[in-house]
């Protein structure tokens, strides 16, 4: 198949591209590298099935991108970390609104299936636990997270209406907290922060009292869910949670990572950020029922692979000790 992946140089997007290339598909990646990292695709250089186009999907797409033909369109093109979307709030809103429209038009033009990578952030600080797809959420539309939360909610509405009005075969994946290799060391997410802090010996910053809960899915498991959602027939218009339902407190995660690294980093408590969700856990009953999917990688195994990646990243940066690392991580907002 011929496949368009927007945001294919990102953390999740690059792993998706790997899986598609491995399956023998022809993949065109479009990315403006605002928060994605071009080197996430360096290992695929020379693969005849891969084309990388540097472009912003929030503006009219280059003609070379629209001619296709395409069988599948994946939309993962949005800042997804707290640092990314707080640094680029307008761009985040536009890529999820105007950018979504451009990609939906491509899918409509070519009769392609379309998958939107949405987020558990559409549930906000949930009043229902665990979160099910029928829950409408508890979101602050003008808060510090609103550019991402409301951007994704709009994208979901737009995709749903393209399905109803234009007959586009749309699938929506609500992605919960994900971790693994290629996540940026300073993107403000919980596991990258804790791993880098523990490996370099600086204080591990826990916001609030650490009793907030999160559920983490290893990136290869998540990509498997995304692919299955896209390729399962008869799911046009479906919204499906993808994540790991095993819940743990933030403090427990900090202690687990500290122990796994043998770190002497102290745990340092800071004020809880505004609108930070207190609990986050997916109900994946729908994914099990419709897709036959659930996570397979245990946290200990996934953490080992993630720590190996961050060790290499820190060596690359020349920041393997406290003296060579300033610990200047952005405020942690515990996002996906």
C-alpha positions as CSV (number, residue, x, y, z in Angstrom):
1,X,0.0,0.0,0.0
2,X,0.9,3.7,-0.4
3,X,0.7,5.4,3.0
4,X,1.0,9.0,4.1
5,X,2.2,9.6,7.7
6,X,2.0,13.1,9.0
7,X,4.3,13.6,12.0
8,X,6.4,10.6,11.0
9,X,9.6,11.9,12.6
10,X,8.1,12.1,16.1
11,X,8.4,9.6,18.9
12,X,5.4,7.5,18.1
13,X,5.3,8.4,14.4
14,X,8.8,7.1,13.7
15,X,8.0,3.7,15.3
16,X,4.9,3.6,13.1
17,X,7.0,4.3,10.0
18,X,9.3,1.5,11.0
19,X,6.4,-1.0,11.2
20,X,4.9,0.1,7.9
21,X,8.3,-0.2,6.1
22,X,8.9,-3.6,7.6
23,X,5.5,-4.7,6.2
24,X,6.7,-3.7,2.7
25,X,4.5,-0.6,2.3
26,X,5.5,2.6,0.5
27,X,5.6,5.4,3.1
28,X,5.6,9.2,2.6
29,X,6.4,11.1,5.7
30,X,5.4,14.8,6.0
31,X,6.8,16.7,8.9
32,X,8.0,20.2,9.7
33,X,10.2,19.0,12.5
34,X,8.8,21.5,14.9
35,X,9.0,19.0,17.7
36,X,9.8,15.8,15.8
37,X,13.5,14.8,15.3
38,X,14.7,14.2,11.8
39,X,17.3,11.7,13.2
40,X,14.5,9.5,14.4
41,X,14.3,8.3,10.8
42,X,18.1,8.3,10.0
43,X,18.3,4.5,10.4
44,X,15.8,4.2,7.5
45,X,17.8,6.4,5.1
46,X,18.2,4.6,1.8
47,X,15.1,2.5,2.2
48,X,13.4,2.7,-1.3
49,X,10.0,2.6,0.3
50,X,10.5,5.8,2.3
51,X,10.1,9.4,1.2
52,X,10.4,12.3,3.6
53,X,8.9,15.7,2.8
54,X,9.6,18.7,5.0
55,X,6.4,20.6,5.1
56,X,3.8,22.2,7.4
57,X,0.4,20.6,7.0
58,X,-1.2,23.8,8.5
59,X,-0.6,25.6,5.3
60,X,-1.6,24.4,1.8
61,X,0.2,21.1,1.1
62,X,2.8,20.9,-1.7
63,X,1.3,19.4,-4.9
64,X,3.8,16.5,-4.6
65,X,2.0,15.5,-1.4
66,X,-1.5,15.6,-2.7
67,X,-1.1,13.6,-5.9
68,X,-0.8,10.2,-4.1
69,X,-2.3,7.9,-4.7
70,X,-2.8,6.9,-1.0
71,X,-4.5,3.9,0.6
72,X,-4.0,5.1,4.2
73,X,-3.5,8.5,5.9
74,X,-2.2,8.6,9.4
75,X,-2.4,12.0,11.3
76,X,0.2,12.1,14.1
77,X,1.3,15.7,13.3
78,X,1.0,17.7,16.5
79,X,3.2,18.7,19.4
80,X,2.2,16.1,22.1
81,X,4.5,16.9,25.0
82,X,3.9,19.6,27.6
83,X,7.0,21.4,26.6
84,X,6.1,21.2,22.9
85,X,2.6,22.4,23.0
86,X,3.2,25.1,25.6
87,X,6.1,26.4,23.6
88,X,4.0,26.3,20.4
89,X,0.3,26.8,21.4
90,X,-0.9,28.4,18.2
91,X,0.9,25.9,16.0
92,X,-0.7,23.1,18.1
93,X,-4.2,24.5,17.5
94,X,-3.6,25.0,13.8
95,X,-2.1,21.6,13.1
96,X,-5.1,20.0,14.8
97,X,-7.6,22.1,13.0
98,X,-6.4,23.4,9.6
99,X,-3.9,20.6,9.4
100,X,-6.5,18.0,10.1
101,X,-8.7,19.4,7.4
102,X,-5.9,19.3,4.8
103,X,-5.2,15.6,5.6
104,X,-8.9,14.7,5.6
105,X,-9.2,16.3,2.2
106,X,-6.3,14.1,1.0
107,X,-8.0,11.0,2.3
108,X,-11.3,12.0,0.8
109,X,-9.6,12.7,-2.6
110,X,-8.0,9.3,-2.7
111,X,-10.6,7.2,-1.0
112,X,-8.1,6.4,1.7
113,X,-8.7,5.3,5.3
114,X,-7.8,8.0,7.8
115,X,-6.6,7.5,11.3
116,X,-6.4,10.4,13.8
117,X,-3.9,10.1,16.7
118,X,-6.0,11.7,19.4
119,X,-5.2,11.7,23.1
120,X,-6.5,10.8,26.5
121,X,-6.2,14.5,27.2
122,X,-9.6,14.9,25.6
123,X,-10.9,13.5,29.0
124,X,-9.2,16.3,30.9
125,X,-9.1,15.8,34.7
126,X,-11.6,13.0,34.5
127,X,-14.5,12.6,36.8
128,X,-15.0,9.0,35.5
129,X,-12.4,6.3,36.3
130,X,-11.1,4.4,34.4
131,X,-11.9,6.4,31.3
132,X,-14.2,4.9,28.7
133,X,-14.8,6.2,25.1
134,X,-18.3,7.3,26.0
135,X,-17.1,9.7,28.6
136,X,-17.2,13.4,27.4
137,X,-14.4,14.7,29.6
138,X,-13.8,17.5,32.0
139,X,-11.6,20.0,30.1
140,X,-10.7,23.6,30.9
141,X,-11.1,25.3,27.4
142,X,-8.9,28.3,28.4
143,X,-6.4,26.7,30.7
144,X,-2.6,26.2,30.1
145,X,-3.3,22.8,28.4
146,X,-6.2,23.9,26.3
147,X,-4.3,24.3,23.0
148,X,-3.6,20.6,23.0
149,X,-6.8,19.3,24.8
150,X,-9.2,21.4,22.7
151,X,-7.1,21.1,19.5
152,X,-7.5,17.3,19.7
153,X,-11.2,17.6,20.6
154,X,-11.8,19.7,17.5
155,X,-9.8,17.3,15.4
156,X,-12.0,14.5,16.6
157,X,-15.1,16.5,15.7
158,X,-13.8,17.4,12.3
159,X,-12.9,13.8,11.5
160,X,-16.3,12.6,12.7
161,X,-18.1,15.1,10.5
162,X,-16.0,14.3,7.4
163,X,-17.1,10.7,8.0
164,X,-20.7,11.7,8.2
165,X,-20.8,14.3,5.4
166,X,-18.2,13.0,3.0
167,X,-18.1,9.3,3.8
168,X,-14.4,9.2,4.7
169,X,-13.4,6.0,6.5
170,X,-12.2,7.6,9.8
171,X,-10.8,5.9,12.9
172,X,-9.8,7.8,16.1
173,X,-7.2,6.4,18.5
174,X,-7.3,8.0,21.9
175,X,-3.7,7.5,23.0
176,X,-2.8,7.2,26.7
177,X,0.6,7.7,28.3
178,X,3.3,6.1,26.1
179,X,7.0,5.6,26.7
180,X,10.0,4.1,25.0
181,X,13.0,4.8,22.8
182,X,13.1,8.0,20.8
183,X,11.1,10.1,23.3
184,X,13.0,13.4,23.7
185,X,15.0,13.7,26.9
186,X,13.6,17.1,27.8
187,X,10.1,17.0,26.4
188,X,8.5,17.4,29.9
189,X,6.9,13.9,30.0
190,X,7.1,11.9,33.2
191,X,9.2,9.0,32.2
192,X,11.8,10.9,30.2
193,X,12.1,13.4,33.1
194,X,12.5,10.7,35.7
195,X,14.9,8.6,33.6
196,X,17.2,11.5,32.7
197,X,17.2,12.9,36.3
198,X,17.9,9.5,37.8
199,X,20.7,8.7,35.3
200,X,22.4,12.0,35.9
201,X,22.0,12.1,39.6
202,X,20.0,15.3,39.9
203,X,16.8,15.5,42.0
204,X,13.8,13.6,40.7
205,X,11.0,16.2,40.5
206,X,7.6,14.9,41.7
207,X,4.8,17.4,41.4
208,X,2.2,17.5,44.1
209,X,2.5,14.6,46.6
210,X,3.0,12.0,44.0
211,X,-0.4,10.3,44.6
212,X,-1.6,11.1,41.0
213,X,-1.8,8.0,38.9
214,X,-0.7,7.2,35.4
215,X,-0.8,4.1,33.2
216,X,2.1,3.6,30.7
217,X,2.1,1.7,27.4
218,X,5.3,0.7,25.6
219,X,5.6,2.3,22.2
220,X,5.7,-0.9,20.2
221,X,2.5,-2.1,21.8
222,X,0.9,1.2,21.0
223,X,1.9,1.1,17.4
224,X,0.5,-2.4,17.2
225,X,-2.8,-1.1,18.4
226,X,-2.8,1.8,15.9
227,X,-2.1,-0.5,13.0
228,X,-4.8,-3.0,14.0
229,X,-7.3,-0.1,14.4
230,X,-6.5,1.1,10.9
231,X,-6.5,-2.3,9.2
232,X,-9.6,-3.9,10.9
233,X,-12.5,-3.8,8.5
234,X,-15.9,-2.4,9.5
235,X,-14.6,0.1,12.1
236,X,-15.4,3.4,10.2
237,X,-16.1,6.1,12.7
238,X,-14.9,4.2,15.7
239,X,-13.2,5.9,18.7
240,X,-10.9,3.5,20.6
241,X,-8.7,3.9,23.7
242,X,-5.2,2.6,23.3
243,X,-3.0,2.4,26.4
244,X,-2.0,0.1,29.2
245,X,-4.6,-0.2,32.0
246,X,-2.0,-1.0,34.7
247,X,-2.1,2.0,37.0
248,X,0.6,3.3,39.3
249,X,1.2,6.4,41.3
250,X,3.7,9.0,40.1
251,X,5.7,8.5,43.3
252,X,5.8,4.8,42.8
253,X,7.1,5.3,39.3
254,X,9.8,7.7,40.5
255,X,10.9,5.1,43.0
256,X,10.9,2.3,40.5
257,X,13.0,4.3,38.0
258,X,15.4,5.3,40.8
259,X,15.9,1.7,41.8
260,X,16.2,0.5,38.2
261,X,19.1,2.9,37.6
262,X,20.8,2.5,41.0
263,X,20.5,6.2,41.3
264,X,21.1,8.2,44.5
265,X,18.9,11.1,43.2
266,X,16.7,12.5,46.0
267,X,13.0,13.0,45.3
268,X,12.1,16.7,45.3
269,X,8.5,17.7,45.6
270,X,7.1,20.8,43.8
271,X,3.7,22.4,43.4
272,X,1.2,20.6,41.2
273,X,0.7,22.4,37.8
274,X,-2.7,23.9,36.9
275,X,-5.2,21.4,35.5
276,X,-3.0,18.4,36.0
277,X,-5.1,15.3,35.9
278,X,-5.2,13.4,39.2
279,X,-5.9,10.0,37.7
280,X,-5.4,8.6,34.2
281,X,-6.2,5.0,33.3
282,X,-7.7,3.7,30.1
283,X,-10.6,1.3,29.9
284,X,-9.5,-0.9,27.0
285,X,-12.5,-3.2,26.8
286,X,-13.4,-1.8,23.4
287,X,-9.9,-2.4,22.0
288,X,-10.0,-5.9,23.3
289,X,-13.4,-6.6,21.9
290,X,-13.0,-4.9,18.4
291,X,-9.3,-5.4,17.8
292,X,-8.3,-8.3,19.9
293,X,-5.5,-6.0,21.2
294,X,-3.9,-5.4,24.5
295,X,-0.4,-4.5,25.7
296,X,2.2,-7.3,25.9
297,X,5.4,-5.5,27.0
298,X,5.8,-5.5,30.8
299,X,6.9,-2.3,32.5
300,X,10.2,-3.7,33.7
301,X,11.2,-4.8,30.2
302,X,10.0,-1.6,28.6
303,X,11.8,0.5,31.2
304,X,15.1,-1.4,30.6
305,X,14.8,-0.6,26.8
306,X,14.0,3.0,27.5
307,X,16.8,3.5,29.9
308,X,19.3,2.0,27.4
309,X,18.1,4.6,24.9
310,X,18.5,7.5,27.4
311,X,21.9,6.3,28.4
312,X,23.0,6.6,24.7
313,X,21.3,10.0,24.4
314,X,23.2,11.3,27.4
315,X,26.5,10.0,26.0
316,X,25.7,11.7,22.7
317,X,25.0,15.0,24.6
318,X,28.1,14.5,26.8
319,X,25.9,14.8,29.9
320,X,26.3,11.6,31.9
321,X,27.1,13.0,35.3
322,X,25.7,15.6,37.6
323,X,28.6,17.9,36.9
324,X,28.0,17.8,33.1
325,X,24.2,18.0,33.3
326,X,22.4,21.1,34.5
327,X,19.2,19.4,35.3
328,X,17.2,22.1,33.5
329,X,14.2,20.1,32.6
330,X,11.0,21.9,31.8
331,X,8.1,21.8,34.4
332,X,6.6,18.4,34.4
333,X,2.9,18.2,33.3
334,X,2.6,14.5,33.1
335,X,1.1,14.3,29.7
336,X,0.8,11.4,27.2
